[in-house]
Amino acid sequence: MKLLFHVQHLLGIGHTKRAAALVRAFRRRGIETTVLSGGHPVPGLVFEGDVVQLPPVRATDATFRNLVGPNGEAFDAALAAQRRAMVLDALARVSPDLVLVETFPFGRRAFRAELMPLLESGVRVAVSLRDIVVAKDAARTEEAASLVRRHVDAVLVHGDPDFVELGESFPAAAEIADRVHYTGYVYEPVEGRDGSPRGEVVVSAGGGAVGARLLRTALEARPLTRHRDRPWRLLTGPNFPESEAAALAGSGVTVERFREDFPLLLRGCAVSVSQAGYNTVLDLLWARPPCVVVPFAAAGETEQTLRAARLGCPVVEERELTPARLAAVIDAASPPRASVALDGADRSADLLDRMFKPGR
């Protein structure tokens, strides 16, 4: 089976990390995949197989209102037309048996010009969707449901309904229930020997685009905790400004951009302090360290707050984030109690193969 997979991240790296894991699972299943990548390449993340790199577009802040192109120029009609032409060219060249679109029409409306031709191509269509959808107004919610009813054969929800159901973040879920398939969470366990440091306090900021406040507050909280004399390790993420990262280092504090052994680092740490993004939560559920989560909630975001509430570990709301509050909760850190299915990549591949393989 030939698959054309459109992927677009705008701020964090979670969408790309999940998509890369899916592509690896597709390849293991014998699904020939071409990726249309619309975001900036992420260091350390590689899509296996054929990749068409569109002129990358990103959001300048957490409101997602201002999108810019490769050199910081506005994402205008000319750039949209250039990307659309590349998408249509790949569609004609690959002649896929299935189009897989990440997020749209549940989000990514700014890329409608290049995505609607994929939905209207006459090729069967599936959607790759995170466990929790960003809240929209009623009109946009109904528009998304209508587009699914008209153009989409299957919605792969990369989550576990025993943890969180799609309807909790997408009120029109009942209207598309016959299209929805829960795959479990997309997670790749770390392999190899564990030579990671142990006994540290690990503070991580995901992709780093919206983690500066958490990192700085953690440093201010350090002398107030019973872990003040332990080594602390701050992971800023690839999108954190390099100029600001250097200012975080100090005696007993190591600052790094990222660690390939991050889950193993968590497994041996004294306490983990993090946000509650999709991939970070899965790392916590796999490693199960004593932890504290501070869900990102700026600009009306509710995704991480909903996910954090299900973990069963201490949570600090962003609006309550102060050094004293964080220090007290770090001292009361405990492992997450939740349990979820983590084999979503292979289950997604099996589902697509079973539903869409030519001749079936």
N, C-alpha and C positions, 0 to 999 in steps of 0.2 A: 504494500500500500504506500502511496505517495501522499505526504502531508505537507501543507504550507502553513506555517505557524507565525502569526503576527504578534510581536511582543513590544510593549512600550512602557518603560519606567520613566518617571518624571522627577522624583526627588530622592527617595530611598533606593536601596538595591534589592529589596525583598522580592519584587516581581521577577527580576532577572535571575536571581538565585533559584527561585522555584522553577522558572521556565527551563533553566539549564539542566536541572535535575530531571525534569520531565523529558527533555530531549534525549538524555542518556538512557532513560527507561524505554523510550520509543525505539532507540537504536537496538537495545537488547532484544526487543520484541520483533525486530525486522521491519520496522516502519521507517521508510526513507523520508527524512525530514529536512525541509528547507526553512530556515528562520529568517523572517523579516524583522530586523532589529532596529527599533526606532529611537532608542536612547543612547547615551554615551557609553562606550565600552567600559566595563567595570574591571579593575585590576584583579587578577586571580580567578575570574569567572570566564569560562570558555564554552561556547556552544559547539558541540560536536557535529560534524557534517557541514553542509552547505549553509553559508550565512550571507544574506544580502544586507549590508549596512546602509540604512537610509541616513540622509543628513540628520544628525542627532538633534533632538529637541529636549529641553529640560525646563522645569519650573524654577523660578528664582526664589520662591519662598513657599511656606506651607499653605498659602491661600490657593495656590495653583492658578491664580488669575493671570499671571504674567509668564508667558512661555517664550523662550528664546532659542535661536538656532545654534549652529556649530560655533559661531564666533561671537555669540552674545547678541546677535541681531534679532529683531522681532520675528516671531513666527507669523509671517504674513501670507497673503494669498499666493505669492510667487513660490515661496518655499513649500507651501502645502501642495501646489500643483506639481512641483518637482518630485516630491515624495509620492504623490498619487501615481505619476507616470512610472516610477520605479516599481511600485506595488503591482500595477497592471502588467508591466513587462514580466515580472517574476511569475505572476499568475499564468500568463500565456506560455512562458518557457517551461515551467514545471508541470503544468497540466495536472494538478493534484486530484486525488480521489476524495480528499477531505481538506477543508480549510478550518484551522483552529485559531480562534481570535482570543487574545488575552484581555479580559475585563469587558470590552465593549459588547453589548450596549448598556451595561451597568455603570459605565464610566467611560473616560477617554472620548467624550463628545467632541473635543477640539479637533480630533482626527477623523471626523465623520467623512470628510472628502475622500480619504484613502480606504476607509473601512467599509463604507456602504457598498462600494463595488465588489468587495469580497463577499458580503452577505447576499448580494443580488446576482452573483456570478453564475448561478445554476448548479454550482458544486455544493455538495452537502456541507453543512456548517456546524461546528461545535464551539462552545465557549469555555475557556479555562478561567475559573473564577476563584478568588480567595475566599476563605471561610466567612468573612464579614465584609459587607458592601458599605461604602461610604454613604451616609445618609443623604438623600435627595428630597426635594419637595414632591408633592403628590403628582404634579404634572409630569415631571421627569421620570418618576417611578412608573407611571402608567405608560409613558412612551417606551421605556425599556422593555416592559412586559409585552407590549404590542409588537415590538421588533422581534422579540424572541418567538412569539407565536407565529409571526409571518415568515421568518427567515432562518431560525435556528432549530436544528434537529436534537441537540443535546447540550445541557449545561452541566459541566463537570465542576462540582463544588469541592474544592480541595480542603475539606474539613470533615468533622465527625459530628453527626447530629446529636449524639449524646453529650457533646461538649457545648456546641452552639448551633442552632438551626438557622437556615438562611432567612426564614421569616422574621427573625429577631432584628435584622438590619435591612431587610427588603420587604416592605409590607405587602407587595403584590405577589409574593412567592406562591400563594395558592393558585394563582392564575396560570402559572407555568409549571405546576407540580409534575405533570407528565413528562416534562423535559429534563427535570433535575435528577442528577445522579451524584451521590456523595462518594468520594473516592478515598476518604481518609486523608490525613495530612501528608504533604510531600516532604519527606525527610530522608537524608542519606546518613546513616550512622558512620561515625569516624572509624576508620580501620587503622591497624598498626599498633605498635607498642606505645605506652603512655610514659613519655619522658618529660611531661610538662611540670612546671613548678607547682608546689603544693603549699597549702596553708596561707595563701594570699587573700586579700580582699580585691575582687575583680570588679571594676566599674566599666561598663561597656555602653557605647552610644549607637549601636547598630551601624547604619551607613554613615552616621555622623552629621548629616545635614541639619538635624534639629536636636542635637544632643548637647550643645555647649552648656546650657544652664545646668543640666544634670551633672556633668563632669565637674564644673566649678563648685556647685553646692556640695558634692561629695568630698571634695578636698577641704572645704570649710568645715564639714562635719567630722572629718577624720580625728582631730584632737579631742572631740567630744565623745568618742566611742570607746568601748573597752578593747577595740582592735587597733588602737592608735599606734601601738608598737610593732604591729605586723607589717610586712611589705604590702604595699598597695600597687595595683597595676591598672592603669587607665587605657582603654582601647577606644580610640577616637573615631574609627571608621574611615573609609577612603574619601568621603566627601567633607571631612572636617578641615578647615583652613590650616595649612601647614604653619603659617605664622603664629597662630593661636596655640597650636599644640605644644610648642617649645615652652610656653609660659606655664604649662601645667606641671612640668617636671620639678622634682625637688628631692630632698633627702628621704629615702625610703619609698619614693614614688617613681615607678617606671611608666613611661608613656610610649605606647606603640599604636601604629595605625590599624593593624589587624593581625590576627593569629590564625593560621590554618588549623591549629589544634585547639581552637576555642572551646569546643565541647569537652575535650579532655581537661583543659584548664579549669572549666567549671566543675568538672567531676572531683577535682582535688582541691578546690578553693575553700577558704573558711566561710566566705560570704560572697554572693553575687549581687550586684546592684545594676539594674538595667531598665530599659524601657520594655514595652510589651508588644513589639512587632512580631509578625508571623514567625520568622525564622528564629528569633531570639527565644520566644516562648517554647518552640520545639526543642531547642538546645537545652533549655531548663528542664523540660519534661523528660528528656533523655538522660541528662546528667544528674538531675535531682539534688542540687546543692542547697544549703540554706540560702534563701534569696529574699530580695526585696525588689518590687517592680514599681516604676514610676511611669505610668502610661502617658504617652504624648497626647495632649488634648488641646493644643493651640488651634486657632482658626476654626473652632467648632468641630474638630475631629472627635469621633466617638469610637472608632474601631478598636484602638488599643485599650480603652477603658472597659469595653465589653469583654474583651478577651482576658484582661487582667483579673476581672471579677470572678472568672471561672477557675483560676489557677489553684486557689486554696493556699496562697502564701501571703505575707504582708504586702499591702499596697499603700503607696503614698500618692495622693492626687497632686497633679502639677500645681494647682492653685494653693495647696498646703505646703509646698516644697520650701523648707527652710533648713539651714544646717542643724538646728536643734531637733526639729521633727525627724529629719532623715537619720540623724545619729541614733535617736531613740528606737527607730524601727530597725535599723541595722543591728542593734544589740538584741532585737527580738526576732531576727530572721529565722525562717523555717523552710524546709523543702516543700515544693508544690505537692498537693494531694491529688490533683486531677490525673486522669489517665485517658489517653486518646490513641486511635489507630495511627501509626506512623508509616504505613506502607503505601501511601497515596500515589507515588510515582508509578510503581509497577501496576497497581490497580487501575490507574488511568490508562496506561498502555494496553492492558488487557481489555478494558472496556471499549476503547476505540477500535481495537482489532476485531473484537466480537461484533460491534455494531456497524462498522463502516468498511470492513475489508471487501474489496470488489468481489462480487458474486454472492454476497450475503444480504 
